[in-house]
Amino acid sequence: MRKVLIVEKDPVQSMAYMRAFIVAGFDVDRATNEGSAFEAINRLRPQVVLINVLLGGDKGLNLIRTIRAESKHRALPIIGFARENADDTIVAAQMAGATECHLITKAGAQELLAAVRNVLQPAAAANPADPAAFQPAQRSSPAPSPFLTPLLPAPPPPRAIHPVAALPPPPPPPPQDEIIETHSPPQSAVKAFARSDRQKLLVKLKELSGSLLRAENKATQPPLVHELYRKAEEFAADESVCNATLLKRVANVLVVLLKDLSGLPQAVNSSSMRTVNQTVNFLDVLSKHPLGRASENDDPFNVLIVDDEAIARRVVAGALGLVQLKPDTAKDPSEALELSRVHHYNLFVLDVNMPGMTGYDLCERLRKSDNYRETPVIFVTGWNTFESRLRFARSGGDDFISKPFLPPELAAKTLIHLLGRRMGLGKE
């Protein structure tokens, strides 16, 4: 599988980029700074590295120079990118050693995906015997995965920026007597306003998600989803949310899910609407809990995915990667039971229809163990009948998600159950 490393500090943007590459069949990982990026390059050996050149000051440019300073990485394709109004930085990135540089629009994920494909295409033609190389575009397309909604729009062509004539000098600073001195309100007043603003946004999000859940007319759903997306973005950008690591983490995955649903109205169904409602209600609970207000939480979660299909395991693992989870995988229930005895897991994601032992049978076995009597179990299934739901409840499952699903939907469900159990909330 083709490996791509994305170096992006903003968690919302990086999750959007990762989702696009996961859907396209890439093995993708994320780094947030120079140190973690360089370590990931040596560990993962990606075919392409994408770097936000506006990583913070000159950090993006320094990272490109550091990579190029290593002889073993001099041929590694590096794609630098930034948003609008960064032409000078983009040119500087190309001079620092980037293979290509792009200014990207708000729908930048598809532009970056097209750029990576363009970079990998010549490598495949030059070395067709290399199994890791990107295959020519003329190959027959694989059958679409039943685990995703393959409804993404065709990507627009990337806008490459090449060295140009010297940019005009910046305008001179205003005369000293024209500078207006501003006075900031007391810090306590700012914090009180931030809390009030956050609560107002939560109330609005709960009102909108409730309306979406009750909306029976398909025509009324897209405007509600769009308004939810807009309010979720405001909530995730609130100062009091940005300073709370776990609250920000849940808010970010809600933004990405609503962004996907805004672009794919046909993916708005009972399952995705229920997940949106779950996530909004959990944000309300988390915002009032000490865990949600914490600025850091380094205690990792261990998750096990059980599915007999390799592509399904990769899809689910990629979805959980959107919320910085790195799960273990098992190809059948027997292997899962062995792994569960060696390691301790905080959550299981189970397929239902597996040979030998079904996901329901595996869940019942786990519930008989003292170690996993209360551990969250999420079923991923294409079955949506009354009998299957009854079997799910009797086996001891906590939640289920129907195929096809959007990756951020599963990511949101997983994060809710992991954090909810850590907060002592128990089952819904």
C-alpha positions in Angstrom: 0.0 0.0 0.0 1.3 3.5 -0.9 2.4 5.4 2.2 1.8 9.1 2.7 2.9 11.3 5.6 1.0 14.6 6.3 2.7 17.2 8.4 -0.1 19.5 9.6 -0.5 21.2 13.0 -4.3 21.9 12.6 -6.2 18.8 13.8 -9.4 19.6 11.8 -7.5 20.1 8.5 -5.3 17.0 9.0 -8.3 14.8 9.7 -9.9 16.0 6.5 -6.8 15.3 4.5 -6.3 11.9 6.1 -9.9 10.9 5.4 -9.5 11.7 1.7 -6.3 9.6 1.4 -7.8 6.7 3.4 -10.8 6.6 1.1 -8.5 6.7 -1.9 -6.7 3.6 -0.6 -3.5 5.1 0.9 -1.8 4.2 4.1 -1.6 7.6 5.8 -0.1 8.9 9.0 0.2 12.4 10.5 2.8 14.5 12.2 2.3 17.8 13.9 5.9 19.2 14.2 9.5 18.9 13.0 10.6 16.3 15.4 7.7 13.9 15.0 7.8 14.4 11.3 11.4 13.4 10.9 11.0 10.4 13.2 7.9 9.3 11.2 9.8 9.5 7.9 12.6 7.3 9.2 10.1 4.9 10.7 7.4 4.7 8.0 9.5 5.3 4.9 6.6 7.0 3.1 6.5 7.4 -0.7 5.4 11.1 -0.4 5.6 13.7 2.4 3.1 16.6 2.4 4.2 19.6 4.5 2.2 22.6 5.5 4.8 25.3 4.9 3.0 27.5 7.4 3.6 25.0 10.2 4.6 27.9 12.5 7.2 30.5 11.6 9.9 29.0 9.5 9.4 25.4 10.9 7.9 24.1 7.7 10.8 25.4 5.6 13.3 24.2 8.2 11.8 20.7 8.0 12.1 20.6 4.2 15.8 21.7 4.5 16.4 19.1 7.2 14.9 16.3 5.1 17.0 17.3 2.1 20.2 17.4 4.2 19.9 13.6 4.6 21.4 11.9 1.6 18.9 9.0 1.9 16.0 11.4 1.6 17.2 13.6 -1.2 15.0 11.9 -3.8 12.0 11.7 -1.5 9.0 13.6 -3.0 8.0 16.5 -0.8 4.8 18.5 -1.6 4.6 21.8 0.2 1.2 23.4 0.5 -0.5 26.4 2.1 -3.7 28.3 1.9 -4.3 31.5 0.0 -2.2 34.6 0.5 1.0 32.6 1.1 2.7 33.0 -2.3 6.0 34.1 -0.9 6.2 31.2 1.5 5.3 28.8 -1.2 8.2 30.1 -3.4 10.6 29.9 -0.4 9.5 26.2 0.2 10.3 25.3 -3.4 13.7 27.0 -3.0 14.2 25.0 0.2 13.9 21.7 -1.7 10.2 20.9 -2.1 9.4 18.8 -5.2 6.2 20.7 -5.8 4.4 23.6 -4.0 0.6 24.3 -4.1 -1.7 27.0 -2.9 -4.9 25.0 -1.9 -8.5 26.1 -1.6 -10.9 25.2 1.2 -11.5 21.9 -0.5 -7.7 21.2 -0.3 -7.9 17.5 0.5 -8.8 16.6 -3.1 -6.2 19.0 -4.5 -3.5 17.3 -2.4 -4.7 13.9 -3.4 -4.4 14.9 -7.1 -0.9 16.3 -6.4 0.3 13.1 -4.8 -1.0 11.0 -7.7 0.7 13.2 -10.2 4.0 12.9 -8.2 3.8 9.1 -7.9 2.7 8.5 -11.5 6.2 9.1 -13.1 7.8 6.9 -10.5 5.7 4.0 -11.5 6.5 4.5 -15.2 10.2 4.7 -14.5 10.3 1.5 -12.4 7.3 -0.7 -13.3 8.9 -3.7 -11.6 8.7 -2.1 -8.2 5.6 -3.5 -6.5 5.4 -0.5 -4.1 5.3 2.0 -7.1 2.0 3.7 -8.0 0.3 1.8 -10.8 -0.6 3.5 -14.1 -4.0 5.2 -14.3 -5.1 2.8 -17.1 -5.4 -0.2 -14.7 -8.9 -1.5 -14.0 -10.4 0.1 -10.8 -10.9 -2.2 -7.9 -14.5 -2.9 -6.7 -15.7 -0.2 -4.3 -15.4 -1.1 -0.6 -18.8 -1.7 1.0 -17.5 0.0 4.1 -17.4 3.5 2.6 -19.7 5.8 0.7 -17.8 6.2 -2.6 -19.5 9.5 -3.5 -16.6 11.9 -3.4 -16.6 14.6 -6.1 -13.9 14.5 -8.8 -10.8 16.4 -7.5 -10.0 19.8 -9.1 -6.5 20.1 -10.7 -3.9 21.4 -8.2 -2.6 24.9 -8.6 1.2 24.6 -8.7 3.2 27.7 -7.8 6.7 28.0 -9.4 9.5 30.5 -8.9 8.5 33.9 -10.2 9.9 37.4 -10.3 10.6 39.0 -7.0 7.5 39.9 -5.1 6.8 43.6 -4.4 8.1 44.9 -1.1 5.5 45.0 1.8 3.9 48.4 2.4 5.7 50.6 4.9 4.5 50.7 8.5 2.1 53.5 9.4 3.6 56.6 11.0 4.0 56.4 14.8 1.3 59.0 15.4 -1.2 57.0 13.4 -0.9 53.8 15.5 -4.0 53.4 17.7 -3.4 51.9 21.1 -6.0 49.3 22.2 -6.8 48.2 25.7 -7.8 44.6 26.4 -10.5 43.7 28.9 -9.5 41.9 32.2 -8.6 38.3 31.6 -11.3 37.1 34.0 -14.0 38.9 31.9 -12.6 37.2 28.7 -12.8 33.7 30.3 -16.3 34.3 31.5 -17.4 35.5 28.1 -15.7 32.4 26.5 -17.6 30.0 28.8 -20.9 31.8 28.1 -20.3 31.8 24.4 -19.4 28.1 24.5 -22.6 27.2 26.3 -24.7 29.2 23.9 -23.2 27.3 21.0 -23.8 24.0 22.7 -27.4 24.8 23.3 -27.8 25.7 19.6 -26.0 22.5 18.5 -28.3 20.4 20.7 -31.3 22.1 19.3 -30.2 21.6 15.7 -29.1 18.0 16.1 -32.4 17.2 17.8 -34.3 18.7 14.8 -32.1 16.7 12.4 -32.9 13.5 14.2 -36.6 14.2 14.0 -36.5 15.4 10.3 -38.5 12.9 8.2 -38.5 15.1 5.1 -35.3 14.6 3.2 -35.5 18.1 1.8 -35.2 19.6 5.3 -32.0 17.7 6.2 -29.3 19.4 4.1 -30.0 22.9 5.5 -29.9 21.5 9.1 -26.6 19.7 8.4 -25.1 22.9 6.9 -26.1 25.0 9.9 -24.8 22.3 12.3 -21.5 22.3 10.5 -21.3 26.1 10.7 -22.0 26.1 14.5 -19.7 23.1 15.1 -16.9 25.1 13.5 -17.6 28.0 15.7 -17.6 25.7 18.8 -14.3 24.0 17.8 -12.6 27.4 17.3 -13.8 28.8 20.7 -10.8 29.7 23.0 -12.1 27.7 25.9 -12.4 24.6 23.7 -9.0 25.0 22.1 -7.4 24.9 25.5 -9.1 21.6 26.5 -7.4 18.7 24.6 -10.1 16.1 24.8 -13.0 18.5 24.3 -11.2 19.8 21.2 -10.6 16.3 20.0 -14.3 15.4 20.0 -15.3 18.8 18.6 -12.9 18.3 15.7 -14.3 14.9 14.7 -17.8 16.3 14.8 -16.7 19.1 12.4 -15.2 16.6 10.0 -18.3 14.4 10.1 -20.6 17.3 9.4 -18.4 18.5 6.7 -18.6 15.1 5.0 -22.4 15.0 5.4 -22.7 18.6 4.0 -20.9 17.5 0.8 -22.7 14.1 0.7 -26.4 14.6 1.5 -27.1 11.1 0.3 -25.0 9.8 3.3 -27.4 11.5 5.8 -29.3 8.5 7.2 -30.6 7.2 10.5 -27.2 5.9 11.5 -25.2 9.1 10.7 -27.9 11.4 12.2 -27.9 9.3 15.4 -24.1 9.6 15.6 -24.3 13.4 15.2 -26.8 13.6 18.0 -24.7 11.3 20.2 -21.6 13.5 19.6 -23.3 16.8 20.3 -24.8 15.4 23.6 -21.5 14.0 24.6 -19.8 17.4 24.0 -22.3 18.9 26.5 -21.5 16.2 29.1 -17.7 16.4 28.5 -17.7 20.3 28.7 -18.9 20.0 32.3 -16.5 17.2 33.3 -13.0 17.7 34.7 -11.6 15.4 32.0 -13.0 17.6 29.3 -11.5 20.7 30.8 -8.0 19.1 31.0 -5.3 20.6 28.8 -3.5 17.3 28.4 -4.2 13.6 28.7 -1.4 11.2 27.6 -3.0 8.0 28.9 -3.4 6.0 25.6 -6.4 3.9 24.5 -5.9 0.3 23.2 -8.5 -0.8 20.6 -8.8 -4.1 18.8 -10.5 -4.5 15.4 -11.7 -8.0 14.5 -12.7 -8.7 10.9 -11.9 -11.6 8.5 -11.5 -9.2 5.5 -8.1 -7.4 5.3 -9.5 -4.4 3.4 -12.2 -4.0 6.1 -9.6 -4.0 8.8 -7.6 -1.3 7.0 -10.7 0.9 6.5 -11.7 0.7 10.1 -8.1 1.3 11.3 -7.9 4.3 9.0 -11.1 5.7 10.4 -9.8 5.4 14.0 -6.6 7.1 12.9 -8.7 10.2 12.3 -8.8 10.6 16.1 -5.2 9.6 16.7 -5.9 6.0 17.6 -3.6 3.2 16.5 -5.6 -0.1 16.9 -4.5 -3.7 16.8 -6.2 -6.0 14.4 -7.2 -9.7 14.4 -8.3 -11.7 11.4 -10.7 -13.9 13.3 -12.4 -14.3 16.7 -9.9 -17.0 17.8 -6.9 -14.6 17.3 -8.9 -11.9 19.0 -9.4 -14.0 22.1 -5.7 -14.8 22.2 -4.7 -11.1 21.9 -7.2 -10.1 24.5 -5.5 -12.5 27.0 -2.0 -11.0 26.2 -3.0 -7.3 26.1 -5.7 -5.3 27.8 -8.1 -3.4 25.4 -10.3 -0.5 26.1 -12.7 -1.1 23.2 -13.5 -3.7 20.5 -14.7 -3.1 17.0 -16.3 -6.3 15.7 -17.5 -7.5 12.3 -20.6 -9.7 12.6 -20.5 -12.2 9.8 -17.2 -14.2 10.3 -16.5 -17.9 9.7 -16.4 -20.2 12.7 -17.6 -17.7 15.3 -19.7 -14.7 14.7 -19.1 -11.3 16.2 -22.1 -11.9 18.5 -20.5 -15.1 19.8 -17.2 -13.3 20.4 -18.9 -10.5 22.3 -20.6 -13.1 24.5 -17.3 -14.8 25.2 -15.7 -11.4 26.1 -18.6 -10.6 28.5 -17.8 -13.8 30.4 -14.3 -12.5 31.2 -13.9 -10.3 34.3 -11.5 -8.1 32.3 -14.0 -7.3 29.6 -17.4 -7.4 31.3 -17.9 -3.7 30.8 -15.5 -2.9 27.9 -17.3 -1.1 25.0 -18.0 -3.2 22.0 -19.1 -1.6 18.6 -20.4 -3.8 15.8 -19.8 -2.9 12.2 -22.5 -4.6 10.2 -24.4 -4.5 6.9 -27.4 -6.2 8.7 -30.1 -3.8 9.8 -33.1 -6.1 10.6 -35.0 -6.4 13.8 -33.6 -9.8 14.4 -30.0 -8.6 14.0 -30.6 -5.7 16.4 -32.1 -8.1 18.9 -29.1 -10.4 18.6 -26.8 -7.4 19.1 -28.5 -6.4 22.3 -28.5 -9.9 23.7 -24.8 -10.4 23.0 -23.9 -7.4 25.2 -22.9 -4.9 22.5 -22.8 -1.2 23.2 -23.3 0.3 19.8 -23.4 -0.5 16.1 -22.7 1.2 12.8 -24.3 0.3 9.5 -22.4 -0.2 6.2 -21.6 1.8 4.2 -20.3 4.4 6.7 -18.2 7.5 6.6 -14.9 7.2 8.5 -15.5 10.1 10.8 -18.8 8.6 11.9 -17.0 5.5 13.3 -14.2 7.7 14.7 -16.8 9.8 16.6 -18.6 6.7 18.0 -15.3 5.2 19.1 -14.1 8.3 20.9 -17.5 8.8 22.6 -17.4 5.3 24.1 -13.8 5.4 25.1 -14.0 8.8 26.9 -17.5 8.0 28.3 -16.2 4.8 29.9 -13.2 6.6 31.3 -15.5 9.3 32.8 -17.5 6.5 34.5 -20.6 7.0 32.4 -21.1 3.3 31.7 -23.4 2.1 28.9 -26.0 4.4 27.3 
